[in-house]
Amino acid sequence: MKINNNEIIGVVGLGLMGSSIVTSLLINNQKVIALSPMKSSLDSQAPDRVLTSLNECKEEGITQSKPEDLFKNVSFVDDYNELLKCWLVIECVYEDIDIKKNVLNKIEAVVSDDVIIASNTSSIPISLLQKYLKKPERFFGMHWAEPAYTTRFLEIICGSQSILEIGEKLYEITTEWGKEPTLVRRDIQGFITNRLMYALYREAFYLVENGYATIEDIDRTCKNDAGHWLTFCGPFRYMDLTGVHSYHAVMKNLFKDLSNQTTMPKLIDDIVNNGGKGISNRTGFYDYTDEEAIQWEKNFEKFSFDIDRLSRKYIIKTNGISPNNK
């Protein structure tokens, strides 16, 4: 299998997430072929979006390189044959199995058998997507977070047919890109971060829909409690820091009372069925004026840079192994 971190990486799909991944790769001195698989207004904005993000990264001190110099390392194309130059191709299209299958087949039709193919997906099992490939052993999930260039998050997911050694090599390479990746060695629906977060979402909906709290209460609680420590450490380290025995005592009574609902919460179902999309169309769990929406988006972007800088100050290098891991 061809693994060469000095060669070109392909990114297929240039929406918000794809453009963000391209930016992340560029600031880590990678050369990129950015391919738009469809003629959409969102994809057509990708060059401007990437250059704007590169300028922000320079202004915020994430990179010392000139944005225009980094921008020279990306080629925007619409021909799949351009991917012949790549050692790794990351598919980043809409979260739909049929769309992903079509794009992955087009990628595999042009690249050599030793090129690694990955899908940026947050929910579709990698083992399921592997069924549509002729060489499933070279296929992995690479789940990024938005904005990709301000977070150290990355999940590398092995499907049931993936070669583990390749996944381990991807782990090493992405660490060199400034990520703190998680290698998911066994494929599971939702991977790690989404399983954890959607458990929180489910309980949040339960509390609101049953009158225990308002939407504002839930947001305020998460922001002012877990929001203060989660970027410093994860839940297991936090329990170590604040007393494992205390959590053990609470779990005895609380776990059996938590929501185990498996149906769609009415609150979000009603919003989506009535056309609500959140900030993008000013209607979600909150309603927004145009000015409020723009300010929230700007603040989120600024916060992403600031929280990355702050959390990096408190990194303690460890071997990452718990003595209780079995």
Protein Blocks (a to p, Z undefined) as FASTA:
>chain_A
ZZdfkbccddehjafklmmmmmmmmmnopacddddfbdcfklmmmmmmmmmmmmmmmmno
pambdfklmmmmpccdfbfklmmmpcbdcddbdfdfklmmmmmmmmmmmmcfkbccdddd
fkbcfklmmmmpfblmlgccddddddfklccbdcddddfkbcfklmmmmmmmmmmnopac
dddfbgcehijmlmmmmmmmmmmmmmmmnopacfklmmmmmmmmmmmmmmmpcfklmmmm
nopklmmmmmmmmmmmpccbfbdcfklmmmmmnopabjmnopafbccdfklmmmmmmmmm
mmmmmmmmmmmmmcccdehiafkbZZ
